Amino acid sequence: MDLSYPTEAEDFRVDIRAWLENNLPEGWFDEGFEMTADERSEFNRTWPQKLFEGGWICATWPTEYGGKGLTTMQGVVLAEEFARARAPMRGDFFGDTLVGPTLLQWGTEEQKREFLPGILQGRTRWCQGFSEPNSGSDLASLKTSAVLDGDQWVINGQKVWTTQGHHADYCFLLTRTDTDSPKHAGISYLLVPMDQPGIEVRGITQPDGTAEFCEVFFTDAKCPKDNVVGGVNNGWKVANSTLAFERGQSATTGYRRFEEEYRLMVEAATANGAISDPVIRQRLMEYYTKIQILKVNGLRNLTVAVTGKKDLGTIALGATNKMFWSEMHKAAMELALDIHGADAMLVDSGPPSGSWPGAMREKRRDGYPVSGMMSAFFFSRSETIWGGTSQIQRNIVGERVLGLPKEPKPPSGD
């Protein structure tokens, strides 16, 4: 593993850092900087346009599709500098990070010309239609169907845990298009417009009152025939590409939010005396150690991406990485509660919401107030579920990496 970055990447780092310093709000880098609610709203409104004008949205895309054609290492530096500055770098996560790269790899030229500009300019919002009530980690068992009727696919079924489904313009949807084929072979990947009579979206209210996860119901919903990505009944391969983009996009930056949380935990434990407890100190050092492992594993993943060299170790790393960090963070948020004690549950006097990078949502909705740290705690419980549960990840490692026998299934009909 080579830890040095090439000169062109480090030169590019200087340019990115200068752009951020010139375009972020005045005082952004000052200690204790905060924005009012109105200032934050205005920033959220104008920042995507600044990103687009700077060419930073999808900057690694080829120039013929509107990107900057950055090298892999330049793209890594771009992500690192935005993470260092704590500056948003995406117009729409699902478009920029998931469906856009999938279209670049699998899409027809017509599909690229139709959909990529909206992603690049931040005009089109996307959601992911993969999980179903009985087909989450075992995704290939999905039941949502699409039947070709003339020049339209007719879709019936249900998806669940569809993040931002109530805001999306399009859904990249996995459907069963051949019921006679083995379950992995009869799936297609469709790009479905969300604004139509046959689609109903219902928010799923979480313990902290937020509802960005949704259920989506399809009743004779329509999708153009040509909106199949990667070919009919080839959706399983296409979907695995999308999942690979999801899991690999933060190889050298994902650990940073955990470092910030670790720093805040030490600060809080020092202030309230919890640091004198040897068990608390041990748990803090365990968290720190695992963050460093995550950092090194990210660099190993980057090395594979740059060199293209894979072995059993790197394959196993890809399969275990999500399981590793999600379980690490779940334990860390339990540690945070133990450091703060009951004070963590107090909205007005507990830890401020802005102090917890893991708290992804504002916390007072539908009459259920919750502190920022409690929201981060709640969210950490879900991290071992979405993107593949830890239990299923262990099965994958055992069966596909270690070559162990498949887990026996219960007899059918019992």
C-alpha positions in Angstrom: 0.0 0.0 0.0 1.5 3.3 -1.2 0.5 6.1 1.2 2.0 8.9 -1.0 -0.2 10.9 -3.4 1.1 11.9 -6.9 2.3 15.5 -7.5 -0.7 16.3 -9.8 -3.1 15.3 -7.0 -1.4 17.4 -4.4 -1.2 20.4 -6.8 -4.9 19.9 -7.3 -5.5 20.0 -3.6 -4.1 23.5 -3.4 -6.6 24.6 -6.1 -9.6 23.0 -4.3 -8.6 24.5 -0.9 -8.4 27.9 -2.4 -11.8 27.6 -4.1 -13.4 26.5 -0.9 -11.9 29.4 1.1 -13.1 31.9 -1.6 -16.7 30.5 -1.9 -17.8 29.3 1.6 -19.5 32.0 3.8 -17.3 34.4 5.6 -16.1 33.1 8.9 -16.8 29.4 7.9 -13.3 28.3 9.1 -13.4 30.3 12.3 -13.7 28.4 15.6 -17.3 28.6 16.9 -18.8 29.7 13.6 -22.5 29.2 13.4 -25.3 30.3 11.0 -28.7 31.4 11.8 -31.7 29.4 10.5 -32.2 31.9 7.7 -28.5 31.9 6.8 -28.5 28.1 6.7 -31.6 28.1 4.5 -30.0 30.6 2.1 -26.8 28.6 2.0 -28.6 25.3 1.2 -30.4 27.1 -1.6 -27.4 28.7 -3.3 -24.6 26.2 -2.6 -25.6 23.6 -5.3 -25.4 26.3 -8.0 -21.9 27.3 -6.8 -20.9 23.7 -6.9 -22.2 23.4 -10.5 -20.5 26.6 -11.6 -17.2 25.4 -10.0 -17.6 22.1 -11.9 -17.4 20.1 -8.6 -20.6 18.1 -9.0 -19.7 14.8 -10.6 -16.2 16.2 -11.4 -14.8 12.7 -12.0 -17.2 12.1 -14.9 -15.8 12.2 -18.4 -15.8 15.7 -20.0 -18.1 14.6 -22.8 -20.8 14.1 -20.2 -20.2 17.4 -18.4 -17.6 16.3 -15.8 -14.0 17.5 -15.4 -12.5 14.1 -16.2 -10.6 14.0 -12.9 -8.3 11.1 -12.3 -9.1 8.7 -9.4 -6.6 10.4 -7.2 -7.8 13.9 -8.0 -11.3 12.7 -7.1 -10.0 11.4 -3.8 -8.3 14.8 -3.1 -11.6 16.6 -4.0 -13.5 14.5 -1.5 -10.9 14.9 1.2 -10.8 18.7 0.9 -14.6 19.1 1.0 -14.6 16.7 4.1 -11.8 18.7 5.7 -13.8 21.9 5.2 -17.1 20.2 6.2 -18.6 21.5 3.1 -21.4 19.7 1.2 -20.2 18.5 -2.2 -23.3 16.9 -3.8 -26.3 18.2 -5.5 -28.3 14.9 -5.0 -26.6 12.0 -3.3 -28.5 9.2 -5.1 -28.0 10.9 -8.5 -24.4 12.0 -8.1 -23.1 8.9 -6.3 -25.3 6.0 -7.3 -27.4 6.2 -10.4 -25.1 8.6 -12.3 -22.0 6.3 -12.2 -24.3 3.3 -12.9 -25.5 5.0 -16.1 -22.0 5.8 -17.1 -21.1 2.1 -16.8 -24.3 0.5 -18.1 -26.5 3.1 -19.8 -27.2 3.5 -23.5 -26.0 6.7 -25.1 -29.6 7.9 -25.3 -30.0 7.3 -21.5 -26.8 9.2 -20.7 -27.9 12.2 -22.8 -31.4 12.2 -21.2 -30.6 11.7 -17.5 -27.0 12.8 -16.8 -27.5 16.6 -17.4 -30.2 16.7 -14.8 -28.0 15.0 -12.3 -25.0 17.2 -13.1 -27.0 20.4 -12.7 -28.8 19.3 -9.6 -32.2 19.5 -11.3 -33.3 15.9 -10.9 -33.8 14.2 -7.6 -33.6 10.4 -7.3 -34.5 7.7 -4.8 -33.5 4.0 -4.7 -36.2 1.4 -5.0 -34.5 -1.8 -3.9 -35.8 -3.1 -0.5 -39.2 -4.7 0.0 -41.1 -5.7 3.2 -39.9 -9.3 2.8 -36.8 -8.7 0.6 -34.3 -6.5 2.3 -31.0 -8.2 2.8 -32.1 -11.1 0.5 -32.7 -8.6 -2.2 -32.9 -11.1 -5.0 -36.2 -12.5 -3.6 -38.0 -9.3 -4.5 -41.6 -9.5 -5.8 -42.3 -6.1 -7.4 -43.1 -6.9 -11.0 -42.9 -5.1 -14.4 -44.7 -6.5 -17.4 -44.1 -5.0 -20.9 -47.3 -3.7 -22.5 -46.5 -2.1 -25.9 -43.9 0.6 -25.3 -44.5 0.8 -21.5 -43.6 -1.3 -18.5 -46.5 -1.8 -16.1 -45.3 -2.0 -12.5 -47.0 -3.5 -9.5 -45.6 -4.0 -6.0 -44.2 -2.3 -3.0 -40.8 -0.9 -1.9 -39.9 0.2 1.7 -37.2 2.3 3.4 -37.0 4.4 0.3 -35.0 7.4 1.4 -36.3 10.8 0.2 -39.0 9.0 -1.9 -41.4 11.9 -1.2 -39.1 14.4 -2.9 -37.8 12.3 -5.8 -38.5 12.9 -9.5 -37.2 9.5 -10.5 -36.7 6.1 -8.8 -34.0 3.6 -10.0 -36.1 0.5 -9.4 -35.4 -3.2 -9.2 -38.3 -5.3 -10.6 -39.0 -8.9 -11.5 -39.4 -9.1 -15.3 -39.2 -12.9 -15.7 -40.9 -15.1 -13.1 -39.7 -18.3 -14.8 -35.9 -17.6 -14.4 -33.8 -18.2 -11.3 -34.4 -15.3 -8.9 -31.1 -13.5 -9.7 -31.7 -13.8 -13.4 -35.2 -12.4 -13.8 -34.6 -8.9 -12.5 -34.4 -5.6 -14.4 -33.2 -2.1 -13.4 -35.7 0.6 -14.4 -35.7 4.4 -14.3 -39.2 5.2 -13.2 -40.8 8.7 -13.1 -42.3 9.3 -9.6 -44.9 11.9 -10.5 -47.7 9.8 -11.9 -51.1 8.4 -10.7 -49.9 4.8 -10.1 -47.4 5.7 -7.4 -48.2 6.4 -3.8 -45.5 7.5 -1.3 -46.0 7.2 2.5 -43.5 8.5 5.0 -42.4 6.1 7.8 -42.2 8.1 11.0 -39.1 7.4 13.1 -38.6 7.5 16.9 -37.3 11.1 16.6 -40.3 12.3 14.6 -38.5 12.4 11.2 -39.9 10.6 8.2 -37.4 10.7 5.3 -37.7 6.9 4.9 -40.8 6.0 2.8 -43.0 3.2 1.6 -43.7 3.3 -2.1 -46.7 1.5 -3.6 -46.9 0.8 -7.4 -50.3 0.1 -8.9 -50.2 -0.2 -12.6 -47.5 2.5 -12.6 -45.9 3.1 -16.0 -42.2 3.3 -17.2 -41.0 3.8 -20.8 -39.8 0.6 -22.4 -36.4 2.2 -23.1 -35.7 3.1 -19.5 -34.2 -0.3 -18.7 -30.5 0.1 -17.7 -28.1 -2.7 -18.7 -30.6 -4.8 -20.6 -33.8 -6.7 -19.6 -33.2 -9.4 -16.9 -29.7 -8.1 -16.3 -30.7 -6.0 -13.3 -28.9 -8.0 -10.7 -25.4 -7.2 -12.2 -26.4 -3.6 -12.6 -27.6 -3.3 -9.0 -24.4 -4.8 -7.7 -22.5 -2.0 -9.5 -24.7 0.6 -7.8 -24.1 -1.0 -4.4 -20.3 -1.0 -5.1 -20.5 2.7 -5.8 -22.4 3.3 -2.6 -19.9 1.4 -0.4 -16.8 2.7 -2.1 -17.5 6.4 -2.4 -16.0 7.4 1.0 -12.9 5.2 1.1 -10.6 7.9 2.5 -13.1 10.3 4.0 -15.7 8.1 5.9 -13.6 7.8 9.0 -13.5 11.6 9.5 -16.9 12.0 11.1 -16.0 9.2 13.6 -12.8 11.1 14.4 -14.8 14.2 15.2 -17.2 12.2 17.4 -14.3 10.7 19.2 -12.8 14.1 19.9 -16.2 15.3 21.3 -16.5 12.3 23.5 -13.0 12.9 25.0 -13.8 16.5 25.5 -17.1 15.7 27.3 -15.6 12.9 29.4 -12.8 15.3 30.5 -15.3 18.0 31.4 -17.6 15.9 33.5 -15.0 13.6 35.0 -16.0 10.4 33.2 -12.5 10.2 31.8 -11.3 9.0 35.3 -13.3 5.8 34.9 -10.9 3.2 33.5 -13.6 1.4 31.7 -14.6 4.6 29.9 -11.0 5.2 29.0 -10.6 1.7 27.6 -13.8 2.0 25.5 -12.6 5.4 24.2 -9.2 3.9 23.1 -11.0 0.9 21.5 -13.1 3.4 19.4 -9.9 5.3 18.5 -8.1 2.2 17.5 -11.0 1.0 15.2 -11.2 4.5 13.6 -7.5 4.1 12.6 -8.2 0.6 11.3 -11.0 2.1 9.2 -8.7 4.8 7.9 -6.0 2.2 6.9 -8.6 0.0 5.3 -9.8 2.9 3.2 -6.3 3.5 1.9 -6.1 -0.2 1.1 -9.4 0.1 -0.9 -7.9 3.1 -2.7 -4.8 1.2 -3.6 -7.0 -1.5 -5.2 -8.9 1.1 -7.1 -5.8 2.7 -8.5 -3.8 -0.4 -9.3 -6.6 -2.8 -10.1 -4.9 -5.6 -8.2 -7.2 -7.8 -6.1 -6.5 -10.8 -3.9 -8.6 -12.7 -1.4 -7.7 -10.2 1.3 -9.0 -7.2 -0.6 -12.2 -9.1 -1.6 -12.8 -10.0 2.0 -12.1 -6.3 3.0 -14.8 -5.1 0.7 -17.3 -7.6 2.2 -16.4 -6.8 5.9 -15.9 -3.1 5.8 -19.5 -2.0 6.1 -20.1 -4.5 8.8 -17.0 -3.3 10.6 -17.8 0.5 10.7 -21.5 0.1 11.4 -21.0 -2.1 14.4 -18.1 0.1 15.6 -20.3 3.2 15.5 -23.3 1.5 17.2 -21.0 0.6 20.1 -19.5 4.2 20.1 -22.9 5.8 20.4 -23.6 3.6 23.4 -20.4 4.9 24.8 -21.4 8.5 24.2 -24.6 7.9 26.2 -22.6 6.4 29.1 -20.3 9.4 29.1 -23.1 11.9 29.2 -25.5 9.9 31.3 -29.2 11.0 31.5 -28.1 14.5 30.5 -27.9 13.2 26.9 -31.7 12.9 26.7 -32.4 16.5 27.7 -33.1 18.6 24.6 -32.5 22.0 26.2 -29.5 21.2 28.4 -28.0 18.1 26.7 -25.3 18.0 24.1 -26.1 20.5 21.3 -27.3 18.9 18.0 -24.5 20.6 16.0 -21.9 18.7 18.0 -22.8 15.3 16.6 -21.9 14.6 13.0 -23.8 11.4 13.2 -27.0 13.3 13.9 -28.2 13.6 10.3 -31.6 15.3 11.0 -33.0 18.2 12.9 -34.7 17.0 16.0 -38.1 18.6 16.8 -40.9 17.2 14.7 -44.4 16.0 15.4 -44.2 16.7 19.1 -41.3 14.3 19.7 -38.3 16.4 20.8 -34.9 14.6 20.9 -31.4 15.9 21.4 -28.9 15.8 18.6 -26.9 13.1 20.3 -29.9 10.9 20.9 -30.8 11.3 17.2 -27.3 10.1 16.4 -27.8 7.2 18.8 -31.0 6.2 17.1 -29.5 6.4 13.6 -26.5 4.3 14.6 -28.9 1.4 15.4 -30.1 1.5 11.7 -26.6 1.5 10.3 -26.1 -2.2 11.0 -29.3 -2.8 8.9 -29.3 -0.6 5.8 -27.0 -1.5 3.0 -27.1 -5.2 4.1 -27.6 -6.4 7.7 -24.6 -7.5 9.7 -26.1 -11.0 9.8 -26.3 -11.2 6.0 -22.8 -9.7 5.6 -21.4 -12.5 7.8 -23.1 -15.1 5.6 -21.6 -13.5 2.5 -18.1 -13.5 4.0 -18.5 -17.1 5.1 -19.9 -18.5 1.9 -18.3 -16.3 -0.8 -14.9 -15.5 0.7 -14.2 -18.4 3.0 -16.0 -21.0 0.9 -18.1 -22.3 3.8 -21.4 -24.3 3.1 -24.5 -22.2 2.7 -26.7 -21.7 5.7 -29.5 -24.3 5.7 -32.9 -23.0 5.0 -36.1 -24.1 6.9 -38.2 -26.7 5.1 -40.8 -25.1 2.8 -44.4 -25.4 3.7 -43.8 -25.8 7.5 
